[in-house]
Amino acid sequence: GHPVIGDVIHSLVNKLTEVLSAKQISKLHTCVVHRTLEPPTIEYPIKVCSDVSIVQFKTEVFGVEPVVIPGMLSHWPCMSTRRWDLQYLCKIAGCRTVRI
C-alpha cells in the first residue's frame, strides 16, 4: 500500500468547506474542539440477546430484526489475546491501505 491519509483528510476538508455554510463549519468546529455533541435520540432501540443458541438465532432472530449479542466475539484473538487497538494497527499497517 501507499500513504493516503493526507489526501483523504485534504479532500474531506475541501468537500466540507464547499457543502457547509460558515455558520455550520463554526458549529462543527466548536463541537469537535469542545466535544459538546449530544448523543443521538434512540427512536428504535436494538434488542439485546444473550445466551442465544445457534438454533434460536437461525429461527427467531436471523433476518427478522437487528440484535446485539454481547460477548459473541470475545474468543477472537483480536478481542482477547492480542487487542487490536489503534497503536497496534498503526504498528502493523502504518499508513497503508488495507483491503478487507
PDB file as gemmi writes it, atoms N, CA and C in Angstrom:
CRYST1    1.000    1.000    1.000  90.00  90.00  90.00 P 1                      
ATOM      1  N   GLY A   1       0.822  -1.192   0.000  1.00  0.00           N  
ATOM      2  CA  GLY A   1       0.000   0.000   0.000  1.00  0.00           C  
ATOM      3  C   GLY A   1       0.855   1.241   0.000  1.00  0.00           C  
ATOM      4  N   HIS A   2       0.178   2.370  -0.052  1.00  0.00           N  
ATOM      5  CA  HIS A   2       0.880   3.645  -0.028  1.00  0.00           C  
ATOM      6  C   HIS A   2       0.125   4.622   0.854  1.00  0.00           C  
ATOM      7  N   PRO A   3       0.801   5.660   1.332  1.00  0.00           N  
ATOM      8  CA  PRO A   3       0.133   6.607   2.210  1.00  0.00           C  
ATOM      9  C   PRO A   3      -1.028   7.302   1.509  1.00  0.00           C  
ATOM     10  N   VAL A   4      -2.171   7.338   2.149  1.00  0.00           N  
ATOM     11  CA  VAL A   4      -3.326   8.010   1.572  1.00  0.00           C  
ATOM     12  C   VAL A   4      -3.986   8.971   2.557  1.00  0.00           C  
ATOM     13  N   ILE A   5      -3.586   8.918   3.803  1.00  0.00           N  
ATOM     14  CA  ILE A   5      -4.296   9.662   4.839  1.00  0.00           C  
ATOM     15  C   ILE A   5      -4.291  11.169   4.579  1.00  0.00           C  
ATOM     16  N   GLY A   6      -3.164  11.736   4.145  1.00  0.00           N  
ATOM     17  CA  GLY A   6      -3.098  13.176   3.894  1.00  0.00           C  
ATOM     18  C   GLY A   6      -4.058  13.610   2.814  1.00  0.00           C  
ATOM     19  N   ASP A   7      -4.108  12.867   1.715  1.00  0.00           N  
ATOM     20  CA  ASP A   7      -5.014  13.205   0.624  1.00  0.00           C  
ATOM     21  C   ASP A   7      -6.468  13.065   1.042  1.00  0.00           C  
ATOM     22  N   VAL A   8      -6.772  12.055   1.828  1.00  0.00           N  
ATOM     23  CA  VAL A   8      -8.146  11.838   2.278  1.00  0.00           C  
ATOM     24  C   VAL A   8      -8.608  12.992   3.152  1.00  0.00           C  
ATOM     25  N   ILE A   9      -7.784  13.388   4.103  1.00  0.00           N  
ATOM     26  CA  ILE A   9      -8.150  14.485   5.003  1.00  0.00           C  
ATOM     27  C   ILE A   9      -8.297  15.787   4.218  1.00  0.00           C  
ATOM     28  N   HIS A  10      -7.371  16.046   3.315  1.00  0.00           N  
ATOM     29  CA  HIS A  10      -7.420  17.263   2.498  1.00  0.00           C  
ATOM     30  C   HIS A  10      -8.703  17.277   1.660  1.00  0.00           C  
ATOM     31  N   SER A  11      -9.027  16.161   1.031  1.00  0.00           N  
ATOM     32  CA  SER A  11     -10.241  16.069   0.217  1.00  0.00           C  
ATOM     33  C   SER A  11     -11.494  16.260   1.066  1.00  0.00           C  
ATOM     34  N   LEU A  12     -11.512  15.670   2.244  1.00  0.00           N  
ATOM     35  CA  LEU A  12     -12.656  15.797   3.145  1.00  0.00           C  
ATOM     36  C   LEU A  12     -12.861  17.245   3.571  1.00  0.00           C  
ATOM     37  N   VAL A  13     -11.790  17.915   3.959  1.00  0.00           N  
ATOM     38  CA  VAL A  13     -11.887  19.314   4.377  1.00  0.00           C  
ATOM     39  C   VAL A  13     -12.387  20.176   3.219  1.00  0.00           C  
ATOM     40  N   ASN A  14     -11.853  19.964   2.028  1.00  0.00           N  
ATOM     41  CA  ASN A  14     -12.299  20.737   0.863  1.00  0.00           C  
ATOM     42  C   ASN A  14     -13.778  20.524   0.584  1.00  0.00           C  
ATOM     43  N   LYS A  15     -14.239  19.272   0.634  1.00  0.00           N  
ATOM     44  CA  LYS A  15     -15.637  18.956   0.358  1.00  0.00           C  
ATOM     45  C   LYS A  15     -16.546  19.565   1.415  1.00  0.00           C  
ATOM     46  N   LEU A  16     -16.161  19.469   2.692  1.00  0.00           N  
ATOM     47  CA  LEU A  16     -16.964  20.061   3.761  1.00  0.00           C  
ATOM     48  C   LEU A  16     -17.050  21.576   3.602  1.00  0.00           C  
ATOM     49  N   THR A  17     -15.945  22.199   3.207  1.00  0.00           N  
ATOM     50  CA  THR A  17     -15.929  23.642   3.003  1.00  0.00           C  
ATOM     51  C   THR A  17     -16.869  24.038   1.875  1.00  0.00           C  
ATOM     52  N   GLU A  18     -16.946  23.222   0.830  1.00  0.00           N  
ATOM     53  CA  GLU A  18     -17.842  23.503  -0.293  1.00  0.00           C  
ATOM     54  C   GLU A  18     -19.314  23.370   0.112  1.00  0.00           C  
ATOM     55  N   VAL A  19     -19.617  22.356   0.896  1.00  0.00           N  
ATOM     56  CA  VAL A  19     -21.001  21.994   1.182  1.00  0.00           C  
ATOM     57  C   VAL A  19     -21.597  22.763   2.362  1.00  0.00           C  
ATOM     58  N   LEU A  20     -20.813  22.988   3.407  1.00  0.00           N  
ATOM     59  CA  LEU A  20     -21.331  23.601   4.625  1.00  0.00           C  
ATOM     60  C   LEU A  20     -21.210  25.119   4.592  1.00  0.00           C  
ATOM     61  N   SER A  21     -22.146  25.767   5.270  1.00  0.00           N  
ATOM     62  CA  SER A  21     -22.071  27.226   5.411  1.00  0.00           C  
ATOM     63  C   SER A  21     -21.032  27.567   6.477  1.00  0.00           C  
ATOM     64  N   ALA A  22     -20.644  28.831   6.535  1.00  0.00           N  
ATOM     65  CA  ALA A  22     -19.665  29.271   7.538  1.00  0.00           C  
ATOM     66  C   ALA A  22     -20.198  29.024   8.947  1.00  0.00           C  
ATOM     67  N   LYS A  23     -21.503  29.233   9.148  1.00  0.00           N  
ATOM     68  CA  LYS A  23     -22.112  29.015  10.463  1.00  0.00           C  
ATOM     69  C   LYS A  23     -22.048  27.531  10.837  1.00  0.00           C  
ATOM     70  N   GLN A  24     -22.327  26.636   9.886  1.00  0.00           N  
ATOM     71  CA  GLN A  24     -22.274  25.199  10.150  1.00  0.00           C  
ATOM     72  C   GLN A  24     -20.843  24.759  10.458  1.00  0.00           C  
ATOM     73  N   ILE A  25     -19.887  25.303   9.728  1.00  0.00           N  
ATOM     74  CA  ILE A  25     -18.480  24.960   9.966  1.00  0.00           C  
ATOM     75  C   ILE A  25     -18.057  25.415  11.356  1.00  0.00           C  
ATOM     76  N   SER A  26     -18.484  26.617  11.749  1.00  0.00           N  
ATOM     77  CA  SER A  26     -18.149  27.133  13.078  1.00  0.00           C  
ATOM     78  C   SER A  26     -18.756  26.249  14.166  1.00  0.00           C  
ATOM     79  N   LYS A  27     -20.003  25.838  13.976  1.00  0.00           N  
ATOM     80  CA  LYS A  27     -20.670  24.976  14.961  1.00  0.00           C  
ATOM     81  C   LYS A  27     -19.965  23.624  15.042  1.00  0.00           C  
ATOM     82  N   LEU A  28     -19.601  23.057  13.891  1.00  0.00           N  
ATOM     83  CA  LEU A  28     -18.896  21.782  13.861  1.00  0.00           C  
ATOM     84  C   LEU A  28     -17.546  21.902  14.560  1.00  0.00           C  
ATOM     85  N   HIS A  29     -16.820  22.968  14.296  1.00  0.00           N  
ATOM     86  CA  HIS A  29     -15.522  23.195  14.941  1.00  0.00           C  
ATOM     87  C   HIS A  29     -15.683  23.268  16.456  1.00  0.00           C  
ATOM     88  N   THR A  30     -16.708  24.013  16.915  1.00  0.00           N  
ATOM     89  CA  THR A  30     -16.966  24.133  18.356  1.00  0.00           C  
ATOM     90  C   THR A  30     -17.262  22.770  18.962  1.00  0.00           C  
ATOM     91  N   CYS A  31     -18.088  21.962  18.284  1.00  0.00           N  
ATOM     92  CA  CYS A  31     -18.439  20.629  18.791  1.00  0.00           C  
ATOM     93  C   CYS A  31     -17.216  19.725  18.878  1.00  0.00           C  
ATOM     94  N   VAL A  32     -16.364  19.780  17.862  1.00  0.00           N  
ATOM     95  CA  VAL A  32     -15.185  18.916  17.835  1.00  0.00           C  
ATOM     96  C   VAL A  32     -14.186  19.349  18.895  1.00  0.00           C  
ATOM     97  N   VAL A  33     -13.916  20.638  18.978  1.00  0.00           N  
ATOM     98  CA  VAL A  33     -12.923  21.147  19.919  1.00  0.00           C  
ATOM     99  C   VAL A  33     -13.394  20.978  21.360  1.00  0.00           C  
ATOM    100  N   HIS A  34     -14.657  21.292  21.613  1.00  0.00           N  
ATOM    101  CA  HIS A  34     -15.170  21.263  22.983  1.00  0.00           C  
ATOM    102  C   HIS A  34     -15.948  19.990  23.305  1.00  0.00           C  
ATOM    103  N   ARG A  35     -16.066  19.104  22.326  1.00  0.00           N  
ATOM    104  CA  ARG A  35     -16.773  17.819  22.499  1.00  0.00           C  
ATOM    105  C   ARG A  35     -18.146  18.011  23.129  1.00  0.00           C  
ATOM    106  N   THR A  36     -18.943  18.876  22.499  1.00  0.00           N  
ATOM    107  CA  THR A  36     -20.267  19.179  23.034  1.00  0.00           C  
ATOM    108  C   THR A  36     -21.391  18.509  22.246  1.00  0.00           C  
ATOM    109  N   LEU A  37     -21.064  17.558  21.410  1.00  0.00           N  
ATOM    110  CA  LEU A  37     -22.110  16.876  20.650  1.00  0.00           C  
ATOM    111  C   LEU A  37     -23.019  16.096  21.590  1.00  0.00           C  
ATOM    112  N   GLU A  38     -24.292  16.218  21.389  1.00  0.00           N  
ATOM    113  CA  GLU A  38     -25.259  15.487  22.189  1.00  0.00           C  
ATOM    114  C   GLU A  38     -25.430  14.087  21.609  1.00  0.00           C  
ATOM    115  N   PRO A  39     -25.612  13.088  22.456  1.00  0.00           N  
ATOM    116  CA  PRO A  39     -25.850  11.746  21.920  1.00  0.00           C  
ATOM    117  C   PRO A  39     -27.175  11.722  21.168  1.00  0.00           C  
ATOM    118  N   PRO A  40     -27.260  10.913  20.134  1.00  0.00           N  
ATOM    119  CA  PRO A  40     -28.498  10.872  19.344  1.00  0.00           C  
ATOM    120  C   PRO A  40     -29.651  10.275  20.155  1.00  0.00           C  
ATOM    121  N   THR A  41     -30.859  10.678  19.799  1.00  0.00           N  
ATOM    122  CA  THR A  41     -32.044  10.103  20.411  1.00  0.00           C  
ATOM    123  C   THR A  41     -32.296   8.745  19.761  1.00  0.00           C  
ATOM    124  N   ILE A  42     -32.493   7.739  20.577  1.00  0.00           N  
ATOM    125  CA  ILE A  42     -32.724   6.402  20.047  1.00  0.00           C  
ATOM    126  C   ILE A  42     -34.226   6.210  19.850  1.00  0.00           C  
ATOM    127  N   GLU A  43     -34.625   6.177  18.586  1.00  0.00           N  
ATOM    128  CA  GLU A  43     -36.045   6.030  18.275  1.00  0.00           C  
ATOM    129  C   GLU A  43     -36.448   4.567  18.210  1.00  0.00           C  
ATOM    130  N   TYR A  44     -35.560   3.738  17.760  1.00  0.00           N  
ATOM    131  CA  TYR A  44     -35.847   2.315  17.615  1.00  0.00           C  
ATOM    132  C   TYR A  44     -34.738   1.520  18.302  1.00  0.00           C  
ATOM    133  N   PRO A  45     -34.888   1.259  19.599  1.00  0.00           N  
ATOM    134  CA  PRO A  45     -33.827   0.552  20.316  1.00  0.00           C  
ATOM    135  C   PRO A  45     -33.590  -0.839  19.738  1.00  0.00           C  
ATOM    136  N   ILE A  46     -32.354  -1.263  19.779  1.00  0.00           N  
ATOM    137  CA  ILE A  46     -31.987  -2.581  19.269  1.00  0.00           C  
ATOM    138  C   ILE A  46     -32.025  -3.578  20.418  1.00  0.00           C  
ATOM    139  N   LYS A  47     -32.675  -4.689  20.171  1.00  0.00           N  
ATOM    140  CA  LYS A  47     -32.838  -5.741  21.175  1.00  0.00           C  
ATOM    141  C   LYS A  47     -31.478  -6.365  21.509  1.00  0.00           C  
ATOM    142  N   VAL A  48     -31.282  -6.685  22.791  1.00  0.00           N  
ATOM    143  CA  VAL A  48     -30.060  -7.353  23.242  1.00  0.00           C  
ATOM    144  C   VAL A  48     -30.412  -8.799  23.567  1.00  0.00           C  
ATOM    145  N   CYS A  49     -29.721  -9.740  22.913  1.00  0.00           N  
ATOM    146  CA  CYS A  49     -29.943 -11.169  23.159  1.00  0.00           C  
ATOM    147  C   CYS A  49     -28.667 -11.751  23.744  1.00  0.00           C  
ATOM    148  N   SER A  50     -28.756 -12.334  24.914  1.00  0.00           N  
ATOM    149  CA  SER A  50     -27.590 -13.003  25.464  1.00  0.00           C  
ATOM    150  C   SER A  50     -27.919 -14.479  25.629  1.00  0.00           C  
ATOM    151  N   ASP A  51     -26.890 -15.303  25.576  1.00  0.00           N  
ATOM    152  CA  ASP A  51     -27.051 -16.748  25.690  1.00  0.00           C  
ATOM    153  C   ASP A  51     -28.029 -17.307  24.656  1.00  0.00           C  
ATOM    154  N   VAL A  52     -27.914 -16.856  23.427  1.00  0.00           N  
ATOM    155  CA  VAL A  52     -28.776 -17.367  22.359  1.00  0.00           C  
ATOM    156  C   VAL A  52     -28.038 -18.496  21.638  1.00  0.00           C  
ATOM    157  N   SER A  53     -28.713 -19.599  21.437  1.00  0.00           N  
ATOM    158  CA  SER A  53     -28.097 -20.728  20.731  1.00  0.00           C  
ATOM    159  C   SER A  53     -28.136 -20.466  19.233  1.00  0.00           C  
ATOM    160  N   ILE A  54     -27.361 -21.226  18.483  1.00  0.00           N  
ATOM    161  CA  ILE A  54     -27.346 -21.070  17.032  1.00  0.00           C  
ATOM    162  C   ILE A  54     -28.719 -21.402  16.445  1.00  0.00           C  
ATOM    163  N   VAL A  55     -29.408 -22.373  17.027  1.00  0.00           N  
ATOM    164  CA  VAL A  55     -30.746 -22.738  16.545  1.00  0.00           C  
ATOM    165  C   VAL A  55     -31.723 -21.595  16.795  1.00  0.00           C  
ATOM    166  N   GLN A  56     -31.682 -21.022  18.004  1.00  0.00           N  
ATOM    167  CA  GLN A  56     -32.550 -19.882  18.313  1.00  0.00           C  
ATOM    168  C   GLN A  56     -32.242 -18.709  17.391  1.00  0.00           C  
ATOM    169  N   PHE A  57     -30.954 -18.470  17.168  1.00  0.00           N  
ATOM    170  CA  PHE A  57     -30.570 -17.360  16.304  1.00  0.00           C  
ATOM    171  C   PHE A  57     -31.143 -17.557  14.905  1.00  0.00           C  
ATOM    172  N   LYS A  58     -30.981 -18.764  14.354  1.00  0.00           N  
ATOM    173  CA  LYS A  58     -31.464 -19.031  12.993  1.00  0.00           C  
ATOM    174  C   LYS A  58     -32.978 -18.954  12.881  1.00  0.00           C  
ATOM    175  N   THR A  59     -33.701 -19.426  13.899  1.00  0.00           N  
ATOM    176  CA  THR A  59     -35.163 -19.494  13.800  1.00  0.00           C  
ATOM    177  C   THR A  59     -35.877 -18.245  14.299  1.00  0.00           C  
ATOM    178  N   GLU A  60     -35.315 -17.554  15.281  1.00  0.00           N  
ATOM    179  CA  GLU A  60     -36.029 -16.442  15.906  1.00  0.00           C  
ATOM    180  C   GLU A  60     -35.471 -15.061  15.589  1.00  0.00           C  
ATOM    181  N   VAL A  61     -34.189 -14.993  15.232  1.00  0.00           N  
ATOM    182  CA  VAL A  61     -33.550 -13.691  15.107  1.00  0.00           C  
ATOM    183  C   VAL A  61     -33.108 -13.371  13.687  1.00  0.00           C  
ATOM    184  N   PHE A  62     -32.396 -14.285  13.044  1.00  0.00           N  
ATOM    185  CA  PHE A  62     -31.775 -14.028  11.738  1.00  0.00           C  
ATOM    186  C   PHE A  62     -32.806 -13.573  10.711  1.00  0.00           C  
ATOM    187  N   GLY A  63     -32.556 -12.430  10.109  1.00  0.00           N  
ATOM    188  CA  GLY A  63     -33.423 -11.909   9.066  1.00  0.00           C  
ATOM    189  C   GLY A  63     -34.672 -11.226   9.572  1.00  0.00           C  
ATOM    190  N   VAL A  64     -34.896 -11.219  10.884  1.00  0.00           N  
ATOM    191  CA  VAL A  64     -36.106 -10.620  11.433  1.00  0.00           C  
ATOM    192  C   VAL A  64     -35.860  -9.171  11.854  1.00  0.00           C  
ATOM    193  N   GLU A  65     -34.856  -8.971  12.681  1.00  0.00           N  
ATOM    194  CA  GLU A  65     -34.551  -7.654  13.209  1.00  0.00           C  
ATOM    195  C   GLU A  65     -33.091  -7.614  13.642  1.00  0.00           C  
ATOM    196  N   PRO A  66     -32.513  -6.410  13.708  1.00  0.00           N  
ATOM    197  CA  PRO A  66     -31.141  -6.329  14.213  1.00  0.00           C  
ATOM    198  C   PRO A  66     -31.108  -6.605  15.710  1.00  0.00           C  
ATOM    199  N   VAL A  67     -30.053  -7.252  16.157  1.00  0.00           N  
ATOM    200  CA  VAL A  67     -29.876  -7.539  17.578  1.00  0.00           C  
ATOM    201  C   VAL A  67     -28.416  -7.347  17.959  1.00  0.00           C  
ATOM    202  N   VAL A  68     -28.181  -7.140  19.241  1.00  0.00           N  
ATOM    203  CA  VAL A  68     -26.829  -7.103  19.794  1.00  0.00           C  
ATOM    204  C   VAL A  68     -26.671  -8.365  20.620  1.00  0.00           C  
ATOM    205  N   ILE A  69     -25.581  -9.095  20.373  1.00  0.00           N  
ATOM    206  CA  ILE A  69     -25.299 -10.306  21.138  1.00  0.00           C  
ATOM    207  C   ILE A  69     -23.983 -10.072  21.869  1.00  0.00           C  
ATOM    208  N   PRO A  70     -24.045  -9.629  23.145  1.00  0.00           N  
ATOM    209  CA  PRO A  70     -22.824  -9.306  23.888  1.00  0.00           C  
ATOM    210  C   PRO A  70     -21.915 -10.521  24.058  1.00  0.00           C  
ATOM    211  N   GLY A  71     -20.612 -10.295  23.910  1.00  0.00           N  
ATOM    212  CA  GLY A  71     -19.632 -11.350  24.137  1.00  0.00           C  
ATOM    213  C   GLY A  71     -19.522 -12.371  23.021  1.00  0.00           C  
ATOM    214  N   MET A  72     -20.249 -12.188  21.944  1.00  0.00           N  
ATOM    215  CA  MET A  72     -20.277 -13.185  20.876  1.00  0.00           C  
ATOM    216  C   MET A  72     -18.904 -13.370  20.216  1.00  0.00           C  
ATOM    217  N   LEU A  73     -18.100 -12.327  20.192  1.00  0.00           N  
ATOM    218  CA  LEU A  73     -16.805 -12.394  19.519  1.00  0.00           C  
ATOM    219  C   LEU A  73     -15.628 -12.365  20.492  1.00  0.00           C  
ATOM    220  N   SER A  74     -15.907 -12.562  21.763  1.00  0.00           N  
ATOM    221  CA  SER A  74     -14.847 -12.431  22.768  1.00  0.00           C  
ATOM    222  C   SER A  74     -13.747 -13.479  22.633  1.00  0.00           C  
ATOM    223  N   HIS A  75     -14.006 -14.576  21.933  1.00  0.00           N  
ATOM    224  CA  HIS A  75     -12.993 -15.618  21.749  1.00  0.00           C  
ATOM    225  C   HIS A  75     -12.041 -15.307  20.595  1.00  0.00           C  
ATOM    226  N   TRP A  76     -12.346 -14.303  19.765  1.00  0.00           N  
ATOM    227  CA  TRP A  76     -11.467 -13.946  18.655  1.00  0.00           C  
ATOM    228  C   TRP A  76     -10.161 -13.384  19.207  1.00  0.00           C  
ATOM    229  N   PRO A  77      -9.020 -13.754  18.619  1.00  0.00           N  
ATOM    230  CA  PRO A  77      -7.729 -13.243  19.114  1.00  0.00           C  
ATOM    231  C   PRO A  77      -7.657 -11.714  19.169  1.00  0.00           C  
ATOM    232  N   CYS A  78      -8.281 -11.033  18.205  1.00  0.00           N  
ATOM    233  CA  CYS A  78      -8.223  -9.560  18.216  1.00  0.00           C  
ATOM    234  C   CYS A  78      -8.988  -8.970  19.383  1.00  0.00           C  
ATOM    235  N   MET A  79      -9.824  -9.778  20.030  1.00  0.00           N  
ATOM    236  CA  MET A  79     -10.598  -9.304  21.171  1.00  0.00           C  
ATOM    237  C   MET A  79     -10.068  -9.834  22.501  1.00  0.00           C  
ATOM    238  N   SER A  80      -9.220 -10.848  22.463  1.00  0.00           N  
ATOM    239  CA  SER A  80      -8.803 -11.457  23.727  1.00  0.00           C  
ATOM    240  C   SER A  80      -7.289 -11.461  23.902  1.00  0.00           C  
ATOM    241  N   THR A  81      -6.575 -12.271  23.136  1.00  0.00           N  
ATOM    242  CA  THR A  81      -5.142 -12.435  23.373  1.00  0.00           C  
ATOM    243  C   THR A  81      -4.307 -11.281  22.834  1.00  0.00           C  
ATOM    244  N   ARG A  82      -4.741 -10.658  21.752  1.00  0.00           N  
ATOM    245  CA  ARG A  82      -3.981  -9.560  21.137  1.00  0.00           C  
ATOM    246  C   ARG A  82      -4.952  -8.467  20.739  1.00  0.00           C  
ATOM    247  N   ARG A  83      -5.240  -7.545  21.663  1.00  0.00           N  
ATOM    248  CA  ARG A  83      -6.217  -6.479  21.393  1.00  0.00           C  
ATOM    249  C   ARG A  83      -5.777  -5.644  20.197  1.00  0.00           C  
ATOM    250  N   TRP A  84      -6.668  -5.386  19.275  1.00  0.00           N  
ATOM    251  CA  TRP A  84      -6.379  -4.564  18.112  1.00  0.00           C  
ATOM    252  C   TRP A  84      -6.754  -3.126  18.410  1.00  0.00           C  
ATOM    253  N   ASP A  85      -5.921  -2.443  19.162  1.00  0.00           N  
ATOM    254  CA  ASP A  85      -6.168  -1.037  19.424  1.00  0.00           C  
ATOM    255  C   ASP A  85      -5.478  -0.210  18.339  1.00  0.00           C  
ATOM    256  N   LEU A  86      -5.683   1.093  18.380  1.00  0.00           N  
ATOM    257  CA  LEU A  86      -5.140   1.971  17.352  1.00  0.00           C  
ATOM    258  C   LEU A  86      -3.616   1.891  17.286  1.00  0.00           C  
ATOM    259  N   GLN A  87      -2.950   1.795  18.413  1.00  0.00           N  
ATOM    260  CA  GLN A  87      -1.487   1.708  18.445  1.00  0.00           C  
ATOM    261  C   GLN A  87      -1.018   0.442  17.718  1.00  0.00           C  
ATOM    262  N   TYR A  88      -1.683  -0.680  17.981  1.00  0.00           N  
ATOM    263  CA  TYR A  88      -1.315  -1.943  17.335  1.00  0.00           C  
ATOM    264  C   TYR A  88      -1.554  -1.869  15.821  1.00  0.00           C  
ATOM    265  N   LEU A  89      -2.689  -1.320  15.396  1.00  0.00           N  
ATOM    266  CA  LEU A  89      -2.984  -1.221  13.966  1.00  0.00           C  
ATOM    267  C   LEU A  89      -1.990  -0.312  13.251  1.00  0.00           C  
ATOM    268  N   CYS A  90      -1.605   0.788  13.898  1.00  0.00           N  
ATOM    269  CA  CYS A  90      -0.596   1.678  13.297  1.00  0.00           C  
ATOM    270  C   CYS A  90       0.743   0.964  13.169  1.00  0.00           C  
ATOM    271  N   LYS A  91       1.065   0.139  14.154  1.00  0.00           N  
ATOM    272  CA  LYS A  91       2.336  -0.588  14.136  1.00  0.00           C  
ATOM    273  C   LYS A  91       2.379  -1.596  12.992  1.00  0.00           C  
ATOM    274  N   ILE A  92       1.299  -2.343  12.783  1.00  0.00           N  
ATOM    275  CA  ILE A  92       1.335  -3.389  11.755  1.00  0.00           C  
ATOM    276  C   ILE A  92       0.966  -2.891  10.366  1.00  0.00           C  
ATOM    277  N   ALA A  93       0.156  -1.814  10.280  1.00  0.00           N  
ATOM    278  CA  ALA A  93      -0.300  -1.355   8.972  1.00  0.00           C  
ATOM    279  C   ALA A  93       0.246   0.004   8.590  1.00  0.00           C  
ATOM    280  N   GLY A  94       0.581   0.830   9.563  1.00  0.00           N  
ATOM    281  CA  GLY A  94       1.080   2.171   9.256  1.00  0.00           C  
ATOM    282  C   GLY A  94       0.034   2.972   8.514  1.00  0.00           C  
ATOM    283  N   CYS A  95       0.447   3.645   7.467  1.00  0.00           N  
ATOM    284  CA  CYS A  95      -0.476   4.457   6.670  1.00  0.00           C  
ATOM    285  C   CYS A  95      -0.900   3.744   5.392  1.00  0.00           C  
ATOM    286  N   ARG A  96      -0.711   2.438   5.350  1.00  0.00           N  
ATOM    287  CA  ARG A  96      -1.079   1.687   4.149  1.00  0.00           C  
ATOM    288  C   ARG A  96      -2.583   1.464   4.070  1.00  0.00           C  
ATOM    289  N   THR A  97      -3.074   1.355   2.861  1.00  0.00           N  
ATOM    290  CA  THR A  97      -4.469   0.966   2.643  1.00  0.00           C  
ATOM    291  C   THR A  97      -4.531  -0.547   2.783  1.00  0.00           C  
ATOM    292  N   VAL A  98      -5.444  -1.030   3.591  1.00  0.00           N  
ATOM    293  CA  VAL A  98      -5.564  -2.471   3.830  1.00  0.00           C  
ATOM    294  C   VAL A  98      -6.880  -2.958   3.268  1.00  0.00           C  
ATOM    295  N   ARG A  99      -6.818  -3.927   2.353  1.00  0.00           N  
ATOM    296  CA  ARG A  99      -8.057  -4.483   1.789  1.00  0.00           C  
ATOM    297  C   ARG A  99      -8.716  -5.367   2.818  1.00  0.00           C  
ATOM    298  N   ILE A 100     -10.028  -5.271   2.873  1.00  0.00           N  
ATOM    299  CA  ILE A 100     -10.800  -6.096   3.804  1.00  0.00           C  
ATOM    300  C   ILE A 100     -11.697  -7.014   3.011  1.00  0.00           C  
TER     301      ILE A 100                                                      
END                                                                             
